[in-house]
Amino acid sequence: MTARAALLLSLVLAGLLPAAMPALGQTGAAPAVVPLPPPVPARSGLDTDALKSDLRGTEEAQKRLRAELEAAKGAGTGDRARLNQMLVETATRTRSVEQQLIDVEGRIGVLDGSAADLSASLAKRRGVLAQVLAALMRMGREPPPALLMRPDDALDAVRSAILLGALLPELRVEAETLAADLSEQARVRGELTAARDSLTRLRAELDDDRKRLSILVTERQRRQAEEQPVPPIDRSQAETVAKSTGDVHDLVTRLETEVGPSARAADAAKAVTRPIEPGKPDLTALRNPARITPAIAFSQAKGLLPLPVAGVTLKGFGAPDSVGGAEKGMTIATRAGAPVSAPADGWVVYAGPFRSYGQLLIINAGGGYHILMAGMERITVDLGQFVLAGEPVGVMGGLSRTAAPAVRGPAVPASSQAAVQSPNGVPAAGLRFGNEPGTALGQPQLYVEFRKDGISIDPTPWWAATDSQKVRG
């Protein structure tokens, strides 16, 4: 057997090349068709054992959480501090898992594309390589002495030798290329398996965290309603002001002068004066989950605030909008049902529907700063409520069935043609895409805007660069 034939035969035996023929020594035999793996039989009915196990796990988790809440009850301040700490910690963990899911889903999308390209390339070359490999293996066998050959056998052997002499150099290159592609395919499949296992684990973690967060938020709002109830007349007044006001600046001005809880929140924000210290502010107060005023001045929180939701940025401040203007805030595409947290300490000035904003949340962060967030399906805080940085304040909706037209300014379109990338640079293929690569389609989208004395400002300098730098409650 020649060295080249031995090389190719070793590739076959190692599993890097498909077995070309059922009987390679038979002249004229057609290449064998490589069978597809058998289909996985569809499961019928429900896996009741798994469902019962999941239900038991959920019930046990809820019991443990309620036990924690009962154990935390005591003096008012300590009770509130413990609940706040649990809320912020759970929301932070949920946001982290959401972001990991987005990254893993994006990685799976990239790997799926690579696997499909490799499979298509290998399929195109499989037939030719199978035929040539079969011929090489036949020629590599020990031939009988020439004197014992029939003339026609000898002639066929000479012709084959002449043909293969011309093909061998190119065939060797092709075989090495194929071996490299098959090795890459095996690597990609291994990464896909690991990524999908990770996806399953992360989804289970996210489901548990969301359930925990829902219980905590419900408990927080129950206590809020008992301790600081919003009179129906004030709630009705806030809705009336929102319906009769044309823009956000006027809305904030009127709310903070005409609506009781919003006015008290504005007064509380004005009453807090934080000295502007040179250099980095003292972050000691951030460790106190029982605080009822902002830990640091908002102007000194640059580079410290956590993004309110896990996702990918579709549009940034100042980017061109759909009508020739510039964006006044930033838009983040999220996963369906993602929890939304407060970026900074502050008081809720408004929580409800407002014109093209949809569900609008306005937080007075003190010092003339306001944070606007829109696009949520549900807001989980109330007028006048003080919230901590990282504390859950709302929930995003599900996937949009139709793409709504883009609206200038605060309105959040249901689809966008902006490029979508996650923070680590991996295309967020886990999000639904439009026809163009890297575009989000129908994803829930959160609009975030920072205002100083009624004027929109760029929020970019305020966001934390890494998790370790983010403000924690």
Residue, then its C-alpha position, 0 to 999 in steps of 0.5 A: m500500500t502506498a503512503r498516500a493510500a495508507l494516509l487516507l485509509s487511516l483517516v477512514l479507520a479514525g472516523l474522519l472520512p466516511a466509509a465509501m463503499p460496502a465492498l471497496g475491492q469490487t470494481g465498479a461498485a457505487p459509493a454507499v449512501v451514508p445513512l442519517p441518524p435515526p429520528v428521535p421518537a416523539r414523546s407522547g403524553l406528559d412526563t408526570d414524574a418530572l412535573k411532580s418533581d418540579l412542582r415539589g421543588t417550586e413549593e419547597a422554594q416558596k416555603r423557604l422564601r416565606a420562612e425567610l420573610e417571617a424570620a426577617k419580621g421585627a422592628g420596622t427598619g430591620d424588617r424593611a432592610r432585610l426585604n430590600q436586601m433580598l429584593v436587590e440581591t434577587a433582581t441582580r442575580t436575575r439580571s445576571v442570569e438573563q444576560q448569560l442567557i442572551d450571550v449563550e443564545g447568541r453563541i448557539g446561533v453562531l455555532d449553528g451557522s458554522a455547523a450548517d456551513l461545514s455540513a454543506s461543504l462536506a456534503k458537496r465533496r463526499g461523493v467524489l472523495a468516496q469514489v477516489l478513496a475507493a480507487l486508492m484503496r483498491m490500488g493499494r492492495e498487493p497486486p498479483p505478479a504481472l506475468l500472471m495477469r490477463p492482458d486486459d487486467a494489466l492494461d486497466a492497472v496501467r491506466s489506473a496508475i497513470l490516472l492516480g499519479a495525476l490525482l494523488p497530489e490534489l487528493r492529498v490536499e483535499a483529504e487533509t482539508l476534509a480532515a480539518d473540516l471534520s475535526e472542526q465540525a466535531r469541535v463545533r458539535g461539542e461546543l453546541t452540546a455544552a452551550r445547550d446544556s448551559l442554556t437548560r441550566l440557566r433557564a431553570e435558574l431564571d425560572d426559580d429567580r423570577k418566581r422568588l422575585s415575584i413573591l418578594v415584590t408582592e410582599r413589598q407592595r403589600r407592605q407599601a400599601e399598608e404603610q403608605p397607601v395612595p388615596p384613590i383621589d390622588r391616583s385619579q388626579a395623576e391619571t387626569v394630569a397625564k391625560s391632559t398634558g402634552d409632554v414629559h416636562d410639563l407632566v413632571t412639573r404638574l405632578e410634582t405640584e398638583v398630585g399629593p404623593s408626587a409633590r411629597a416625593a419632590d419635596a423629599a428629593k429637594a430636602v436631601t442635600r449631598p455635598i459634592e466631594p472632589g474625587k470618588p464619593d464615599l460609597t459606604a451608604l450604599r451598603n445600607p439597604a434600610r436607607i430612605t434617601p439617596a446614598i450619594a448625589f446622582s451627579q457623583a454616581k457616574g460609572l456606578l449605576p447598573l443597567p436597569v435590564a439585561g439586554v442589548t442596546l438597539k439605539g443610543f443617545g443622540a442616534p438618528d431617529s426615524v423622522g430625522g431627529a436624534e434619540k433623547g434616550m437609549t433603547i434596550a432589547t430584552r428577553a420576554g418577561a425580563p424584570v426591570s430595576a431602578p438604575a438609581d435611588g429615588w422617588v417614584v413621581y409617576a407610574g402609569p400610561f402616558r401617550s406614546y410612551g405606553q407604561l411610563l415610570i418617572i423617578n426623581a433621583g434628586g438634584g434636578y435629575h429624573i429617570l424616565m423608563a418606558g416600554m414595560e408591560r407592568i410597573t410594580v411600584d407606586l406613586g411616592q415610593f422610594v426605591l433603591a438602585g437595583e430594586p425591581v420596579g417593572v416587568m417587560g412584556g412578551l414578544s410582539r406579534t407585529a412590528a409597530p412603526a417607529v415613533r420619534g422620541p420616547a415611543v419604543p418601536a416593536s421592531s428595529q433595524a439597528a445592529v444588535q450585540s450583547p456587551n461581550g460583542v457576540p451577536a445576540a442571536g437568542l433574540r428574534f431577528g428580522n430579515e437582515p443579520g443582527t436585527a431584532l424583530g418583535q423583542p420587548q424594548l425598554y426606553v431609558e432617558f435621563r433628564k437634568d432640569g427637564i433637559s435630556i442628557d446622555p446616560t452613557p457616563w453613568w453606567a457601570a463598566t463591570d458588575s463589581q462597580k455597579v451600585r448595590g443596595 
